[in-house]
Amino acid sequence: MSTSDPLTVESSVHGNAVVLSARGEIDMGTAPILRHQLEDALVGAGKAAVLVDLTEVDFLASAGLALLAEYHTRCREQGRALRVLTDGGPVLRAIRISALDQVLDLHPSLAAALAAG
């Protein structure tokens, strides 16, 4: 990723879910962008499920994995669902290597994640 192509995260509401759609790479330098959006979703959306769409993410480093684990716990403590969208590739590989696929609620698409709740 070049400095002209940073991580972007857009927030939208679909029914009773806040969807955070990320595009780019999530690493130590860009993870704070996603953290900010996750924090906003937890503060401003009542008990809505939080869906993190990583289908347009090209790289997920340990900083991003740690963030997903942290917010999985925080959502659970609030009685909320955190669902992660990934359609495979390097993101799913990183999640599997870290064994977070045993913890996170993974879905291949927005439709599947919305239907889960």
Order of alpha helices (4+ residues) and beta strands (2+ residues): beta-beta-alpha-beta-alpha-beta-alpha-beta-alpha
